[in-house]
């Protein structure tokens, strides 16, 4: 299993860039299980997660635990897919908020 992770500060009333851009498994060339976990420093962050052009999470709130995500507490979704993955965060508040995220990729045999 491979893990991609990161931290981003999302500006007030803004949407982040694709957090997976340029990372090793941004493009899934064969079917895989993916597990997304995320935690924000405060309330007000929503996430959108696309796999192969299909929105598997569409603008849904995430944990506001203010720490590195732990499993299973901060799991957002677990899906199977193939193709390009896009992960963005949207801040619904008037102040910047930091988000920590992890994405585990487990290719199917």
DRENGU-470832 format. One record per residue (C-alpha): residue number from 1; residue in three letters; x, y, z. Coordinates in pm, 1 decimal. Example, Ala and Ser with C-alpha at 12.3 -4.5 7.8 and 13.67 -1.06 7.14 Angstrom:
BEGIN
REC    i   aa        px        py        pz
REC    1  Ala    1230.0    -450.0     780.0
REC    2  Ser    1367.0    -106.0     714.0
***
This chain:
BEGIN
REC    i   aa        px        py        pz
REC    1  Unk       0.0       0.0       0.0
REC    2  Unk     123.9     346.4     -88.9
REC    3  Unk      39.4     663.8     102.4
REC    4  Unk      26.8    1018.7     -23.6
REC    5  Unk     -23.2    1295.6     231.1
REC    6  Unk      -5.0    1669.3     263.6
REC    7  Unk    -105.2    1986.0     437.9
REC    8  Unk    -264.9    2291.5     279.3
REC    9  Unk    -383.7    2628.9     403.6
REC   10  Unk    -710.9    2708.2     229.6
REC   11  Unk    -772.9    3082.7     196.4
REC   12  Unk   -1098.9    3238.9     310.1
REC   13  Unk   -1389.0    3161.1      75.0
REC   14  Unk   -1155.1    2983.8    -169.1
REC   15  Unk   -1098.4    2641.7    -323.9
REC   16  Unk    -756.4    2477.2    -312.4
REC   17  Unk    -570.9    2348.0    -615.8
REC   18  Unk    -568.6    1972.8    -683.3
REC   19  Unk    -370.5    1837.5    -388.9
REC   20  Unk    -267.0    1527.7    -584.5
REC   21  Unk    -118.4    1718.4    -880.5
REC   22  Unk     231.1    1590.8    -950.3
REC   23  Unk     223.9    1316.7    -687.7
REC   24  Unk     322.0     958.5    -767.3
REC   25  Unk     -27.8     809.4    -786.5
REC   26  Unk    -227.5    1105.1    -919.1
REC   27  Unk    -310.6     878.3   -1214.2
REC   28  Unk    -425.3     525.6   -1129.6
REC   29  Unk    -323.6     313.7   -1428.5
REC   30  Unk    -498.2       4.0   -1293.2
REC   31  Unk    -787.2     -52.9   -1050.9
REC   32  Unk    -713.3      30.7    -687.8
REC   33  Unk    -876.6      74.9    -349.9
REC   34  Unk    -826.2     428.7    -220.0
REC   35  Unk    -887.7     553.2     133.3
REC   36  Unk    -913.4     928.9     193.3
REC   37  Unk    -879.2    1076.1     541.6
REC   38  Unk    -870.0    1445.4     627.6
REC   39  Unk    -887.7    1675.8     928.0
REC   40  Unk    -913.6    2054.8     937.4
REC   41  Unk    -794.0    2297.9    1203.5
REC   42  Unk   -1143.8    2445.4    1235.4
REC   43  Unk   -1500.0    2397.4    1118.3
REC   44  Unk   -1584.3    2514.5     767.0
REC   45  Unk   -1385.2    2295.8     525.3
REC   46  Unk   -1559.6    2087.3     258.0
REC   47  Unk   -1388.1    1842.4      23.3
REC   48  Unk   -1446.6    1715.7    -328.0
REC   49  Unk   -1276.4    1397.0    -448.9
REC   50  Unk   -1294.5    1268.5    -806.4
REC   51  Unk   -1165.7     937.4    -942.0
REC   52  Unk   -1162.3     891.9   -1318.0
REC   53  Unk   -1391.8    1191.0   -1365.0
REC   54  Unk   -1654.2    1061.6   -1120.6
REC   55  Unk   -1723.8    1260.3    -803.6
REC   56  Unk   -1710.3    1009.0    -518.4
REC   57  Unk   -1724.7    1291.1    -260.7
REC   58  Unk   -1895.9    1614.7    -363.4
REC   59  Unk   -1841.2    1920.3    -140.1
REC   60  Unk   -1886.8    1738.1     191.4
REC   61  Unk   -1763.3    1862.1     531.2
REC   62  Unk   -1461.0    1693.0     689.8
REC   63  Unk   -1343.2    1639.6    1046.2
REC   64  Unk   -1241.3    1949.0    1241.3
REC   65  Unk   -1015.5    1758.2    1479.1
REC   66  Unk    -715.5    1995.2    1434.2
REC   67  Unk    -458.0    1714.5    1403.8
REC   68  Unk    -303.1    1476.6    1154.0
REC   69  Unk    -579.0    1240.0    1034.0
REC   70  Unk    -609.0     907.1    1213.7
REC   71  Unk    -803.0     603.2    1100.9
REC   72  Unk   -1086.9     528.3    1125.2
REC   73  Unk   -1187.6     854.0    1299.9
REC   74  Unk   -1106.7    1092.4    1013.5
REC   75  Unk   -1185.7     866.5     716.4
REC   76  Unk   -1382.0    1052.7     451.5
REC   77  Unk   -1437.4     770.5     201.8
REC   78  Unk   -1302.9     438.0      78.4
REC   79  Unk   -1354.1     372.1    -292.1
REC   80  Unk   -1233.8     166.0    -587.5
REC   81  Unk   -1138.2     333.2    -911.2
REC   82  Unk    -908.1     388.2   -1205.5
REC   83  Unk    -797.1     706.1   -1381.3
REC   84  Unk    -697.3    1053.8   -1264.6
REC   85  Unk    -770.7    1153.8    -905.2
REC   86  Unk    -852.2    1511.6    -809.2
REC   87  Unk    -873.3    1624.3    -444.9
REC   88  Unk    -976.6    1979.2    -352.1
REC   89  Unk   -1081.8    2156.5     -34.2
REC   90  Unk   -1322.3    2451.3      -9.9
REC   91  Unk   -1319.7    2697.9     276.4
REC   92  Unk   -1668.6    2822.4     362.1
REC   93  Unk   -1551.8    3072.5     626.0
REC   94  Unk   -1394.9    3418.6     631.9
REC   95  Unk   -1052.8    3307.3     761.7
REC   96  Unk    -782.3    3072.7     628.8
REC   97  Unk    -792.9    2714.7     762.4
REC   98  Unk    -520.6    2447.7     756.4
REC   99  Unk    -612.8    2097.0     635.9
REC  100  Unk    -409.2    1776.5     682.3
REC  101  Unk    -494.0    1485.2     452.6
REC  102  Unk    -382.2    1133.9     361.6
REC  103  Unk    -470.6     911.4      68.1
REC  104  Unk    -385.6     541.7      80.1
REC  105  Unk    -366.7     354.1    -251.5
REC  106  Unk    -383.4     -26.3    -260.8
REC  107  Unk    -371.2    -171.9    -613.1
REC  108  Unk    -594.9    -469.8    -680.5
REC  109  Unk    -429.9    -794.3    -788.7
***
